[in-house]
Amino acid sequence: MFGLDLQKDYDRTPHTLDPHIYKTAWQYLKERSRGTTSTNQIFASMMDAIEYAGIDSNEYKVQGRTYIFLNAAASKAVWANVKTVKNVAATKWADYPKEDVKKYFQYLILQGVYDHYTLPPIDNMTVKTLAPEGAFTINSTGFVIPAFVSNPTSQMKIKVLNSSPSNTADYPIQFNNVVNAVTSSILATNGTIHVIGTYLTTNNPEL
């Protein structure tokens, strides 16, 4: 038979995707929010919030942090769930006071690196966020968190689930026992990034 001398071994060495992005969290955020294609505008609404609230971009360049990014669906979920001072749903970040938006996004920055490579299995860890203590002691009148529970230390719980809740999410990272990351453990040069697709409350549940 002809061509058998060209036949190759069908076995292949598998390769996992490299989780490293070889750039800071800020560089990644900028590239995926202010691009010219839909793929590079995933975090456009999150960038709008950062710019509106006047958050220093250097906060996303600090070493040794965990960054929770909101995609477009997550931003819309915040607007739908968190009422404004007029007790209505928001349609944009500017419907809320700047200081409240700033505190919320500070809450989405964890002090320390917490991902699939560093978290213990199953057990929740209570971690510090960048939000100042007292930021969520009482419910704001301009950023009204539903079913509010006081979180005077501005802490968050994080863990790796010991199950696969769907066929597209194996052992996801979970925040405050309520929200699973849709993409997790993206390794930036200054920490790790998790992406969520829905509203994450600031309530820190008791175990």
C-alpha positions in Angstrom: 0.0 0.0 0.0 1.2 3.5 -0.7 1.8 6.2 1.8 2.2 3.9 4.9 5.7 5.2 5.3 4.2 8.6 6.0 1.9 7.4 8.7 2.5 9.0 12.1 1.9 7.7 15.6 -1.7 8.9 16.5 -0.7 9.3 20.2 -0.5 13.0 21.3 1.0 14.5 24.4 -1.8 16.5 26.0 -1.2 20.1 27.0 -3.3 22.1 29.5 -3.9 25.8 28.9 -1.4 28.1 30.4 -3.2 30.2 33.1 -0.5 32.9 33.0 -1.4 36.0 31.1 2.1 37.6 31.5 0.7 41.0 32.4 -0.7 42.9 35.4 -4.4 42.7 36.3 -4.7 46.3 35.1 -3.1 45.6 31.7 -5.5 42.7 31.2 -8.5 44.8 32.3 -7.6 47.6 29.9 -7.1 45.3 27.0 -10.4 43.5 27.6 -12.5 46.6 28.1 -11.4 49.3 25.7 -10.8 47.2 22.6 -12.5 47.5 19.2 -14.1 44.1 19.2 -16.7 42.5 21.5 -14.1 40.1 22.7 -12.0 43.0 23.9 -14.9 44.8 25.6 -15.9 42.1 28.1 -15.1 44.3 31.1 -16.1 47.7 29.6 -18.8 48.2 32.2 -16.4 47.4 35.0 -13.9 50.0 33.6 -16.8 52.5 33.4 -17.3 52.0 37.2 -13.6 52.3 38.0 -13.4 55.6 36.0 -16.7 56.9 37.4 -15.7 56.2 41.0 -12.2 57.6 40.6 -10.4 54.4 41.7 -6.7 54.6 41.3 -5.5 52.2 38.6 -2.5 51.4 40.7 -4.7 49.4 42.9 -4.8 46.8 40.1 -1.0 46.7 39.8 -0.2 46.0 43.5 1.5 42.6 44.1 -0.1 39.8 46.0 -3.8 40.4 45.5 -6.9 38.6 44.2 -9.0 40.6 41.8 -12.7 39.8 41.1 -13.7 41.1 37.7 -17.3 41.8 36.6 -18.3 40.9 33.1 -21.2 42.7 31.4 -23.8 40.3 32.8 -22.5 40.8 36.3 -22.8 44.6 36.0 -26.3 44.3 34.8 -27.1 42.0 37.7 -25.8 44.6 40.2 -28.0 47.3 38.6 -31.0 45.0 38.8 -30.5 43.9 42.4 -29.0 47.0 44.1 -31.5 49.8 44.3 -30.6 53.5 44.0 -31.5 56.3 46.4 -34.8 56.6 44.6 -35.5 52.9 45.4 -35.4 51.8 41.7 -33.1 49.6 39.7 -30.1 51.3 38.1 -29.2 51.4 34.4 -25.7 52.6 34.8 -23.0 53.1 37.5 -23.7 56.8 37.6 -27.1 56.1 39.1 -25.3 55.4 42.4 -23.1 57.8 44.5 -19.5 57.6 43.5 -18.3 56.7 47.0 -20.7 53.7 47.1 -19.4 52.4 43.8 -15.8 52.9 45.0 -16.4 50.9 48.2 -18.1 48.1 46.2 -15.2 47.7 43.8 -12.7 47.9 46.7 -14.6 44.9 48.2 -13.9 43.0 45.0 -10.1 43.2 45.6 -8.8 40.7 48.1 -5.6 41.2 50.1 -3.7 38.0 49.3 -3.6 35.5 46.5 -6.5 33.0 46.6 -7.0 30.6 43.7 -7.0 26.9 42.8 -3.3 26.8 43.5 -3.4 28.3 47.0 -6.8 27.6 48.5 -7.3 24.5 50.8 -9.9 22.0 49.5 -13.5 22.6 50.5 -13.0 24.8 53.5 -14.0 28.5 53.5 -11.4 31.1 54.1 -12.3 34.5 55.5 -10.2 37.1 53.9 -9.6 40.8 54.0 -10.8 43.0 51.2 -9.6 46.4 50.2 -12.8 48.0 51.4 -12.3 49.9 54.6 -13.7 48.5 57.8 -17.1 50.0 58.5 -17.9 50.4 54.8 -20.7 47.9 55.1 -21.8 48.3 58.7 -25.1 49.8 57.6 -26.9 49.6 54.3 -26.3 52.7 52.2 -29.3 54.8 51.1 -27.8 55.2 47.6 -26.5 51.7 47.0 -29.2 49.6 48.7 -28.0 46.0 49.1 -30.9 43.5 49.1 -31.3 41.4 52.3 -28.5 43.4 53.8 -26.4 41.8 56.6 -23.8 44.0 58.4 -20.2 43.2 57.5 -18.3 45.7 59.7 -14.9 44.2 58.8 -15.5 44.2 55.1 -14.4 40.6 54.8 -15.3 38.0 52.3 -15.4 34.2 52.3 -13.8 32.2 49.5 -13.5 28.5 48.8 -13.2 25.8 46.1 -16.3 23.7 45.8 -15.8 20.0 46.0 -18.3 19.3 43.3 -19.2 20.2 39.7 -22.5 22.1 39.8 -22.8 22.0 36.0 -21.1 20.3 33.1 -19.3 23.6 32.3 -17.9 24.3 35.8 -15.7 21.8 37.5 -14.8 22.6 41.1 -15.4 26.4 40.8 -14.2 29.0 43.2 -17.1 30.4 45.3 -17.5 33.7 47.0 -19.6 34.3 50.2 -21.3 30.9 49.7 -23.4 32.3 46.9 -21.6 33.2 43.7 -19.3 30.9 41.6 -16.6 32.3 39.3 -17.3 31.7 35.6 -13.6 31.9 34.9 -11.0 31.5 37.6 -7.4 31.4 38.5 -6.2 33.7 35.7 -2.6 34.3 36.8 -1.5 37.9 36.3 2.0 39.0 37.1 0.8 40.7 40.3 -1.8 38.2 41.5 -4.8 36.2 40.4 -8.1 37.1 38.7 -11.5 35.5 38.9 -14.4 36.6 36.7 -18.0 36.5 37.9 -21.2 36.8 35.8 -23.7 37.8 38.4 -24.2 40.1 41.4 -22.0 39.3 44.4 -23.4 40.5 47.7 -21.2 42.1 50.4 -22.9 39.9 53.0 -20.3 37.7 54.7 -22.3 34.6 55.8 -21.7 32.8 59.0 -20.8 29.2 58.7 
